[in-house]
């Protein structure tokens, strides 16, 4: 599978705010259960603006995608 089931953006019927809601639910669950956890914020704009094409193409070829 190329797109993981947990992917929350750039898919039909899913938006960036979905990930915010999921993050909020995770934080609340950690608080309720008094468990420890780690939150990491990723800047979506920067993550998708800085792309190493050679790495992306390599990762796509590993599961069998053609180089084109």
C-alpha positions in Angstrom: 0.0 0.0 0.0 1.4 3.4 -1.0 -0.9 5.5 1.1 -1.2 4.5 4.7 -4.6 4.2 6.3 -3.5 6.8 8.8 -2.8 9.4 6.1 -5.0 12.4 6.7 -4.2 14.9 4.0 -4.2 15.0 0.2 -6.9 12.3 0.1 -10.5 12.7 -1.0 -12.8 13.2 2.0 -9.9 13.9 4.4 -8.5 17.2 5.3 -5.7 18.7 7.4 -8.1 19.5 10.2 -8.8 15.8 10.6 -5.2 15.3 11.9 -5.7 18.1 14.4 -8.9 16.4 15.7 -7.1 13.1 16.0 -4.1 14.7 17.8 -6.5 16.3 20.3 -8.2 13.0 21.0 -4.8 11.3 21.6 -3.7 14.1 24.0 -7.0 13.9 25.9 -6.7 10.1 26.2 -3.2 10.4 27.6 -4.4 12.9 30.1 -7.4 10.7 31.2 -5.2 7.6 31.5 -2.4 9.5 33.1 0.1 7.9 30.7 3.1 9.6 29.3 3.4 10.5 25.6 5.2 12.6 23.1 3.6 15.1 20.7 5.5 16.1 17.6 4.3 18.9 15.3 5.2 18.7 11.6 5.0 21.8 9.5 3.0 20.5 6.5 4.0 23.4 4.3 7.7 22.8 4.9 7.4 19.0 4.7 5.9 19.1 1.3 8.0 22.0 -0.1 11.3 20.4 0.6 11.4 17.2 -1.4 14.4 15.1 -2.3 13.3 13.6 -5.6 16.0 11.0 -5.8 15.0 9.6 -2.4 11.3 9.7 -3.4 12.0 7.9 -6.7 14.2 5.3 -4.9 11.4 4.6 -2.3 8.8 4.2 -5.0 11.0 1.8 -6.9 11.6 -0.4 -3.9 8.0 -1.9 -3.9 8.2 -2.4 -7.6 7.0 0.9 -9.2 8.6 1.6 -12.6 11.1 4.4 -12.8 8.8 6.4 -15.1 
